[in-house]
Amino acid sequence: MYSLDYIFAHTRFLRRVLRWNNSKKIARYQKAEENRFTANALDLRNFEQKTFSQNGEDGIIQEIFRRIGTTNQFFVEFGIEDGRECNTRYLMEKKGWRGLWMDGSDKNCQSARSLANSFNTQVVNTFITAENIENLLLQANVPAELDLLSIDIDGNDYWVWKSITSFRPRVLIVEYNASYPPPLNYVMPYKSDHMFDGTRHFGASLTELVALGEQKGYKLIACDKAGVNAFFLRQDLMSDKFITKDLNYFYSCPKYGSFFFGHAKGKGPWMKK
């Protein structure tokens, strides 16, 4: 007797029916999600705009700082790849911010330097770990209360953020693993030499990042529509200019991969907390 998976794999008509059915479900989900955030004028997803960011992060960042103002206009972003598409290029090129870019690839950093040379941004080629991040920030003379920190290293994001104790960014952006929706508590076990393999084996669920943020004095204020980045604000800066709801309101499913299921399943171990 053939399994259902075998039948779908070998029957073109059934595969088309499945795709059609899933596309309808996705459209309904997207409409419900859109209705949820457009109903609230304070929802930061209404301000998404892409200039240099991967998705709509540029617009969200601008709106956050419109509401809270800036202090030193200093950013740190690591996991920038070649810098062409990242969360802080707009601040550097259009707003005159200064900052620090870091990436583990020498080739990426050479390309990033060609962008940053005309601006007040230092580019450092280094592989970031929970053990070295504090020293890297200290060596670069990063302000203790920088305006923005953006973390996207496709793996140890949770552990690197947890290890940062001497710096208190006003706004923090971190990639979350949207394949594990609330209330799932998943964190990739720490592995200092982890390299992203294109699967779901990376990072942490939104639930765990929110819990870590609360421990460190941060509140979740947004997730982008694409289900990639979570935005946190330091609690002393919270006001009625921001929505205060539980993480289920902010969560966005992954708008990438087959049928919005995110990356392919990975084989690495997980910590279920």
C-alpha positions as CSV (number, residue, x, y, z in Angstrom):
1,M,0.0,0.0,0.0
2,Y,1.4,3.4,-1.0
3,S,1.9,6.2,1.5
4,L,0.1,9.5,1.1
5,D,3.4,11.2,0.5
6,Y,4.2,8.8,-2.3
7,I,0.9,9.3,-3.9
8,F,1.3,13.1,-3.8
9,A,4.8,12.9,-5.1
10,H,3.8,10.8,-8.1
11,T,0.4,12.4,-9.0
12,R,0.7,15.8,-10.7
13,F,-3.0,16.6,-10.4
14,L,-3.0,16.0,-6.7
15,R,0.1,18.2,-6.3
16,R,-1.7,21.0,-8.1
17,V,-4.8,20.5,-5.9
18,L,-2.6,20.7,-2.8
19,R,-0.8,23.8,-4.0
20,W,-4.1,25.5,-4.9
21,N,-5.6,24.6,-1.5
22,N,-2.5,25.9,0.4
23,S,-2.5,29.1,-1.6
24,K,-6.0,29.8,-0.6
25,K,-5.2,29.2,3.1
26,I,-2.2,31.4,2.8
27,A,-4.2,34.2,1.2
28,R,-6.8,34.0,4.0
29,Y,-4.1,34.0,6.6
30,Q,-2.4,37.1,5.1
31,K,-5.6,39.0,4.9
32,A,-6.4,38.3,8.6
33,E,-2.9,39.3,9.5
34,E,-3.1,42.5,7.5
35,N,-6.4,43.4,9.0
36,R,-5.0,42.9,12.5
37,F,-2.1,45.4,12.1
38,T,-3.8,47.9,9.9
39,A,-6.6,48.3,12.5
40,N,-4.0,49.8,14.9
41,A,-2.3,53.0,13.7
42,L,0.6,52.5,16.1
43,D,1.5,49.1,14.7
44,L,5.0,49.4,13.3
45,R,4.2,47.1,10.4
46,N,2.2,49.9,8.9
47,F,5.4,51.8,8.4
48,E,7.4,49.2,6.6
49,Q,9.6,50.5,3.7
50,K,12.5,48.9,1.9
51,T,15.4,50.9,0.7
52,F,18.5,48.9,1.6
53,S,17.0,46.4,4.1
54,Q,16.0,42.9,3.3
55,N,12.3,43.5,3.9
56,G,10.6,46.6,5.4
57,E,13.0,47.1,8.3
58,D,14.2,50.5,7.0
59,G,10.7,52.0,7.5
60,I,10.2,50.4,10.9
61,I,13.5,51.7,12.2
62,Q,12.8,55.2,11.0
63,E,9.4,55.2,12.7
64,I,10.8,53.9,16.0
65,F,13.4,56.7,16.2
66,R,10.8,59.3,15.1
67,R,8.9,58.3,18.3
68,I,11.8,58.1,20.7
69,G,14.4,60.4,19.2
70,T,18.1,59.7,18.9
71,T,21.0,60.2,21.2
72,N,24.5,59.3,19.8
73,Q,23.2,58.1,16.4
74,F,25.5,55.1,16.7
75,F,24.7,51.6,15.3
76,V,26.2,48.2,15.5
77,E,25.2,45.5,13.1
78,F,26.7,42.1,12.6
79,G,25.9,39.5,10.0
80,I,25.8,42.2,7.3
81,E,27.2,40.0,4.5
82,D,28.5,42.5,1.9
83,G,26.5,45.4,3.4
84,R,24.4,46.1,0.3
85,E,21.3,44.8,2.0
86,C,21.2,45.2,5.7
87,N,19.3,47.1,8.5
88,T,21.7,50.0,9.0
89,R,22.9,51.1,5.6
90,Y,20.0,53.6,5.3
91,L,21.1,55.2,8.6
92,M,24.7,55.4,7.4
93,E,24.0,56.7,3.9
94,K,20.9,58.8,4.4
95,K,20.9,59.9,8.0
96,G,24.6,60.4,8.7
97,W,24.9,57.9,11.5
98,R,28.2,56.3,12.4
99,G,28.7,52.8,13.4
100,L,30.3,49.3,13.3
101,W,29.7,46.6,10.8
102,M,31.0,43.0,11.4
103,D,30.9,39.9,9.4
104,G,32.8,36.5,9.4
105,S,33.6,36.6,5.6
106,D,36.7,38.5,4.4
107,K,35.2,38.7,0.9
108,N,32.0,40.2,2.3
109,C,33.9,42.7,4.4
110,Q,36.0,43.9,1.5
111,S,32.7,44.6,-0.4
112,A,31.2,46.3,2.7
113,R,34.3,48.6,3.0
114,S,33.8,49.8,-0.5
115,L,30.3,51.1,0.7
116,A,31.4,52.3,4.1
117,N,34.6,54.1,3.1
118,S,32.8,57.4,2.4
119,F,31.0,57.2,5.7
120,N,31.9,57.1,9.4
121,T,31.5,53.3,9.7
122,Q,34.1,50.8,10.7
123,V,34.0,47.3,9.1
124,V,35.5,44.4,11.0
125,N,36.1,41.0,9.6
126,T,35.6,38.6,12.5
127,F,33.6,35.5,13.4
128,I,31.3,36.5,16.3
129,T,30.8,34.2,19.3
130,A,29.3,34.6,22.7
131,E,32.9,34.6,24.1
132,N,34.3,37.5,22.0
133,I,31.4,39.9,21.4
134,E,31.9,42.1,24.4
135,N,35.6,42.5,23.6
136,L,34.9,43.3,20.0
137,L,32.5,46.1,21.0
138,L,34.9,47.5,23.6
139,Q,37.8,47.5,21.0
140,A,35.6,49.4,18.6
141,N,34.8,52.1,21.2
142,V,31.1,51.4,20.9
143,P,29.0,53.7,23.2
144,A,27.6,51.8,26.2
145,E,24.1,53.1,25.3
146,L,24.2,53.0,21.5
147,D,21.0,53.9,19.7
148,L,20.7,50.6,17.7
149,L,22.1,47.1,17.7
150,S,21.1,44.6,15.0
151,I,21.9,40.9,15.3
152,D,21.6,38.5,12.4
153,I,24.1,35.6,12.4
154,D,21.8,32.7,11.5
155,G,22.6,30.6,14.5
156,N,23.9,31.8,17.9
157,D,21.8,35.0,17.9
158,Y,20.1,34.2,21.2
159,W,23.4,33.3,23.0
160,V,25.3,36.3,21.6
161,W,22.6,38.7,22.8
162,K,22.5,36.9,26.2
163,S,26.3,37.4,26.6
164,I,26.1,41.2,26.0
165,T,26.0,42.7,29.4
166,S,28.1,45.9,29.3
167,F,26.1,47.5,26.5
168,R,22.5,48.7,26.7
169,P,21.3,49.6,23.2
170,R,18.1,51.7,23.1
171,V,16.7,49.6,20.3
172,L,17.6,46.0,19.4
173,I,16.7,44.0,16.3
174,V,17.3,40.3,16.3
175,E,16.3,37.6,13.8
176,Y,13.8,35.0,15.2
177,N,13.0,31.5,13.9
178,A,9.4,31.9,12.8
179,S,9.1,28.2,12.0
180,Y,8.5,27.7,15.7
181,P,5.5,30.0,16.6
182,P,4.3,30.8,20.1
183,P,4.1,29.2,22.5
184,L,7.0,26.9,21.3
185,N,10.1,27.3,23.4
186,Y,13.1,26.4,21.2
187,V,16.7,27.5,21.2
188,M,19.5,26.2,19.1
189,P,22.2,24.8,21.5
190,Y,25.2,27.0,21.6
191,K,28.0,25.9,19.2
192,S,30.7,28.5,18.8
193,D,31.6,27.5,15.2
194,H,28.1,27.1,14.0
195,M,27.5,27.8,10.3
196,F,24.0,28.2,8.8
197,D,23.1,25.2,6.6
198,G,20.0,26.6,5.0
199,T,17.6,24.7,7.3
200,R,15.4,25.5,10.3
201,H,18.3,24.7,12.6
202,F,19.2,28.2,13.7
203,G,18.4,30.9,16.3
204,A,15.5,30.8,18.7
205,S,11.8,31.0,18.7
206,L,10.1,34.4,19.3
207,T,8.9,33.0,22.7
208,E,12.4,32.5,23.9
209,L,13.7,35.8,22.6
210,V,10.9,37.7,24.3
211,A,11.7,35.9,27.6
212,L,15.4,36.8,27.2
213,G,14.5,40.4,26.4
214,E,12.4,40.7,29.6
215,Q,15.3,39.4,31.6
216,K,17.5,42.1,30.1
217,G,15.0,44.9,30.4
218,Y,13.5,45.0,26.8
219,K,10.0,44.8,25.5
220,L,8.9,43.4,22.1
221,I,7.4,46.2,20.0
222,A,7.2,44.7,16.5
223,C,8.0,41.9,14.1
224,D,8.2,42.5,10.4
225,K,5.6,41.2,8.0
226,A,8.1,38.7,6.5
227,G,8.5,36.8,9.8
228,V,12.3,37.5,9.9
229,N,13.1,40.2,12.5
230,A,11.9,41.1,16.0
231,F,12.2,44.6,17.3
232,F,12.8,45.3,21.0
233,L,12.8,48.6,22.9
234,R,14.5,49.2,26.2
235,Q,11.8,49.3,28.9
236,D,12.7,52.8,30.2
237,L,11.8,54.2,26.8
238,M,8.4,52.5,26.6
239,S,5.4,54.9,26.3
240,D,1.9,55.1,24.9
241,K,3.5,55.6,21.5
242,F,4.0,51.8,21.3
243,I,1.6,48.9,21.4
244,T,1.8,46.7,24.5
245,K,0.3,43.3,23.6
246,D,1.5,39.7,24.1
247,L,3.8,38.1,21.6
248,N,1.0,36.3,19.7
249,Y,-0.2,39.7,18.4
250,F,3.3,40.6,17.1
251,Y,4.3,37.2,15.7
252,S,4.4,36.9,11.9
253,C,4.8,33.5,10.2
254,P,7.7,32.9,7.9
255,K,6.9,34.4,4.5
256,Y,9.7,32.3,2.8
257,G,10.1,28.7,1.9
258,S,7.5,26.4,0.5
259,F,3.9,27.5,1.5
260,F,5.3,29.9,4.1
261,F,6.7,26.9,6.1
262,G,10.1,28.5,6.4
263,H,13.4,26.8,5.7
264,A,13.6,23.0,5.2
265,K,13.7,20.9,8.3
266,G,17.1,20.5,9.8
267,K,18.8,17.6,11.6
268,G,20.6,19.5,14.3
269,P,19.8,19.2,18.0
270,W,17.4,21.6,19.8
271,M,17.0,22.7,23.4
272,K,13.4,22.6,24.3
273,K,13.1,24.8,27.4
